[in-house]
Amino acid sequence: MSAELPEFYFRVQENGAAVFRVDTENRQRRIEMDQIAVVNVNNGQIKAQGDHQLTPAEIAAIEDWKDARTEMLARRTVDDIHRAVDHLNLTTQWVQSKATDDQLEEITDTLLLAMHDLRSVLVRKKADRVMRARGEKE
Protein backbone atom coordinates (compact mmCIF):
# COMPACT_ATOMS: atom_id res chain seq x y z
CA MET A 1 0.00 0.00 0.00
CA SER A 2 1.11 3.52 -0.78
CA ALA A 3 2.52 5.50 2.14
CA GLU A 4 0.44 8.52 1.13
CA LEU A 5 -3.27 7.89 1.40
CA PRO A 6 -5.88 10.18 -0.13
CA GLU A 7 -7.69 12.64 2.12
CA PHE A 8 -11.08 11.27 1.07
CA TYR A 9 -12.42 7.86 0.15
CA PHE A 10 -15.55 7.49 -1.96
CA ARG A 11 -17.46 4.25 -1.45
CA VAL A 12 -19.35 3.98 -4.71
CA GLN A 13 -23.04 3.21 -4.49
CA GLU A 14 -25.62 2.74 -7.21
CA ASN A 15 -26.49 6.43 -7.45
CA GLY A 16 -23.37 8.09 -6.04
CA ALA A 17 -21.11 7.47 -3.07
CA ALA A 18 -20.63 7.63 0.65
CA VAL A 19 -17.77 10.05 1.37
CA PHE A 20 -15.25 9.28 4.10
CA ARG A 21 -12.40 11.36 5.51
CA VAL A 22 -9.31 9.16 5.75
CA ASP A 23 -7.28 9.62 8.94
CA THR A 24 -4.00 7.96 9.82
CA GLU A 25 -2.84 10.58 12.31
CA ASN A 26 -3.71 8.72 15.47
CA ARG A 27 -1.72 6.98 18.18
CA GLN A 28 -2.29 3.46 16.85
CA ARG A 29 -1.38 4.48 13.28
CA ARG A 30 -4.57 2.77 12.13
CA ILE A 31 -6.51 3.89 9.13
CA GLU A 32 -9.72 5.43 10.31
CA MET A 33 -12.48 6.45 7.97
CA ASP A 34 -15.20 8.76 9.20
CA GLN A 35 -18.20 9.20 6.95
CA ILE A 36 -18.75 12.88 6.33
CA ALA A 37 -21.28 12.95 3.49
CA VAL A 38 -23.35 11.19 0.88
CA VAL A 39 -23.30 12.37 -2.73
CA ASN A 40 -25.89 11.58 -5.39
CA VAL A 41 -24.58 11.87 -8.95
CA ASN A 42 -28.08 11.64 -10.45
CA ASN A 43 -29.46 14.79 -8.83
CA GLY A 44 -26.20 16.43 -7.71
CA GLN A 45 -27.09 16.52 -4.02
CA ILE A 46 -24.41 16.46 -1.37
CA LYS A 47 -25.66 15.76 2.15
CA ALA A 48 -23.49 16.04 5.24
CA GLN A 49 -23.52 12.98 7.47
CA GLY A 50 -24.79 13.36 11.01
CA ASP A 51 -23.69 16.56 12.73
CA HIS A 52 -20.72 17.08 10.40
CA GLN A 53 -20.54 20.51 8.79
CA LEU A 54 -18.89 20.28 5.39
CA THR A 55 -16.05 22.73 4.83
CA PRO A 56 -15.61 24.54 1.52
CA ALA A 57 -12.56 22.34 0.83
CA GLU A 58 -14.59 19.17 1.46
CA ILE A 59 -17.40 20.41 -0.77
CA ALA A 60 -14.89 21.25 -3.52
CA ALA A 61 -13.29 17.78 -3.29
CA ILE A 62 -16.71 16.12 -3.42
CA GLU A 63 -17.78 18.28 -6.39
CA ASP A 64 -14.54 17.36 -8.22
CA TRP A 65 -15.19 13.65 -7.57
CA LYS A 66 -18.84 14.01 -8.65
CA ASP A 67 -17.83 15.72 -11.91
CA ALA A 68 -15.17 13.11 -12.67
CA ARG A 69 -17.58 10.27 -11.81
CA THR A 70 -20.33 11.70 -14.03
CA GLU A 71 -17.88 12.04 -16.92
CA MET A 72 -16.60 8.48 -16.44
CA LEU A 73 -20.13 7.05 -16.31
CA ALA A 74 -20.99 8.88 -19.54
CA ARG A 75 -17.90 7.42 -21.24
CA ARG A 76 -18.85 3.94 -19.98
CA THR A 77 -22.35 4.32 -21.37
CA VAL A 78 -21.05 5.19 -24.84
CA ASP A 79 -18.57 2.30 -24.63
CA ASP A 80 -21.43 -0.04 -23.68
CA ILE A 81 -23.34 1.11 -26.77
CA HIS A 82 -20.33 0.39 -28.99
CA ARG A 83 -20.22 -3.08 -27.44
CA ALA A 84 -23.94 -3.49 -28.13
CA VAL A 85 -23.27 -2.74 -31.81
CA ASP A 86 -20.54 -5.40 -31.78
CA HIS A 87 -22.99 -7.85 -30.18
CA LEU A 88 -25.58 -7.08 -32.84
CA ASN A 89 -23.01 -7.82 -35.52
CA LEU A 90 -21.98 -11.04 -33.79
CA THR A 91 -25.65 -11.97 -33.42
CA THR A 92 -26.22 -11.39 -37.13
CA GLN A 93 -23.29 -13.65 -37.96
CA TRP A 94 -24.55 -16.33 -35.54
CA VAL A 95 -28.08 -16.18 -37.01
CA GLN A 96 -26.71 -16.45 -40.52
CA SER A 97 -24.20 -19.22 -39.93
CA LYS A 98 -24.86 -21.26 -36.78
CA ALA A 99 -28.33 -20.81 -35.30
CA THR A 100 -30.69 -23.75 -35.33
CA ASP A 101 -34.37 -23.44 -36.09
CA ASP A 102 -35.20 -24.04 -32.40
CA GLN A 103 -32.76 -21.35 -31.29
CA LEU A 104 -34.18 -18.90 -33.82
CA GLU A 105 -37.71 -19.69 -32.70
CA GLU A 106 -36.68 -18.90 -29.12
CA ILE A 107 -35.18 -15.47 -29.80
CA THR A 108 -36.66 -14.07 -33.01
CA ASP A 109 -39.77 -12.29 -31.69
CA THR A 110 -38.02 -10.78 -28.66
CA LEU A 111 -35.07 -9.61 -30.72
CA LEU A 112 -37.27 -8.18 -33.47
CA LEU A 113 -39.34 -6.22 -30.93
CA ALA A 114 -36.23 -4.85 -29.22
CA MET A 115 -34.72 -3.85 -32.56
CA HIS A 116 -38.00 -2.24 -33.68
CA ASP A 117 -38.19 -0.27 -30.43
CA LEU A 118 -34.57 0.88 -30.78
CA ARG A 119 -35.06 1.80 -34.44
CA SER A 120 -38.18 3.84 -33.64
CA VAL A 121 -36.40 5.83 -30.94
CA LEU A 122 -33.30 6.37 -33.08
CA VAL A 123 -35.37 7.59 -36.05
CA ARG A 124 -37.40 9.96 -33.85
CA LYS A 125 -34.25 11.38 -32.20
CA LYS A 126 -32.56 11.78 -35.59
CA ALA A 127 -35.60 13.64 -36.94
CA ASP A 128 -35.57 15.92 -33.88
CA ARG A 129 -31.90 16.74 -34.44
CA VAL A 130 -32.45 17.43 -38.15
CA MET A 131 -35.43 19.69 -37.42
CA ARG A 132 -33.47 21.61 -34.77
CA ALA A 133 -30.54 22.02 -37.15
CA ARG A 134 -32.84 23.31 -39.88
CA GLY A 135 -34.48 25.69 -37.43
CA GLU A 136 -31.14 27.09 -36.32
CA LYS A 137 -29.94 27.66 -39.88
CA GLU A 138 -33.12 29.29 -41.17
N, C-alpha and C positions, 0 to 999 in steps of 0.2 A: 504494500500500500504506500501511496505517496506520502511524504512527510508533511506536505502542505495540503490541508483539506479545505474544501470550499466553505465559505461563510454560511451558505444556505444549501439545504437539500430539498429537492422537490420530489415527493412521492406521487408519481403519476396515478391519476384516477381516470375513470371513463370520461369525465367532462372537464378535467383540469388537474389540480394537484393539491395535496396538503403541503404546506411550506414549513420547514423546520430550520431553526438556527442551530448550526453545528458548533459545539463548544468542546474544546479539549483543554482549556485552561482551568483545570481543577486539580486538587491534590492527588487524586488517584490516576491522573493522566488518562482517564477513560473518555471515550467519545460519548458526549451527551447530546441528544437532539431534543430540543424543546419546540413543540409545534406553536407557530406564531400566527398562522393564517391559513385560509383555504382560498384558492383561486379557481374561477370557473372560466375556461377559455371560450365557452359558447356565448355567454352573455357579458363577459369582461369583468364580472364582479370580483372584488377582493374583500374578504371578510376577515377581520382580526379574530384570533382564537382566544376565547376566555376574556380575561381582563387586559390582555396585552394591547398596548397602543402602538400601532405601526409608526415607525419613524419615516421621514421622507426618503432616507437611504434604503430602507427595507421596501418601501412602496416602489421605488425606482428599480430595485433588483427584481422584484416580482413582475413589474411591468415588462422589463427586458426579457425575462424568462417567458412570460405570456406571449409576447410578440414573436420570439424565436420559435416557441412551440406551435403557434398558429401557422407560421410560415412552413415549418417542417410538416405539419399535418396536411397542409395544402399540397405540398410537393408529393407526399405519400399518396394522396388521393389521385393525382394525375398519373403517378407511376402505376397505381392499381388499375387505372383505366387502360393504360398501355398494355398491361398484362392481360386485361380482359380481351383486348383486340387480339393479342397473341393466342389466347385460349379459343376465341372464335375461329381463328384460322386453323388451329390444331383440330378443333371440332369438325370443321368443314372437311379437312383431310381424312379424319377418322370416319365420318359419314360416307365419304366417297370411296374409301379403300378398305375399311375393316369392319364396319358395323354390320351386325346381323339384323335380319328382319325383326326379331324379337326385341333387340336393343333399340332399334329405330321406333318401334311401336311404343316403347316405354317413354321415350324422350321427345318425340316429334311435336306433339301438341303443346307441351309446356315450353319447349324451346321456341316454337313459332310464336306463341303468345308473348313471351318475353321480348323477342326480337321485334315484333310488331309494336309493342309498347315503347321500346327504346326508339325505334324508327319514328314513331309519331311525335315523341318529345323532341327528338333531334330536328325533325323537319319544322316543327312549330318554333323552336328556338332560333333556327337558322332564318326563318321568315321574319321573326322579330328583329334580328340583327340587321337584315337587309333593309327592312322598312325604316329602322332608326338611321341607318347610314344614308339612305335616300333623303330622309327628312332633314338630316344635318347638312347635306350638300345643296339642297334646294333653297 
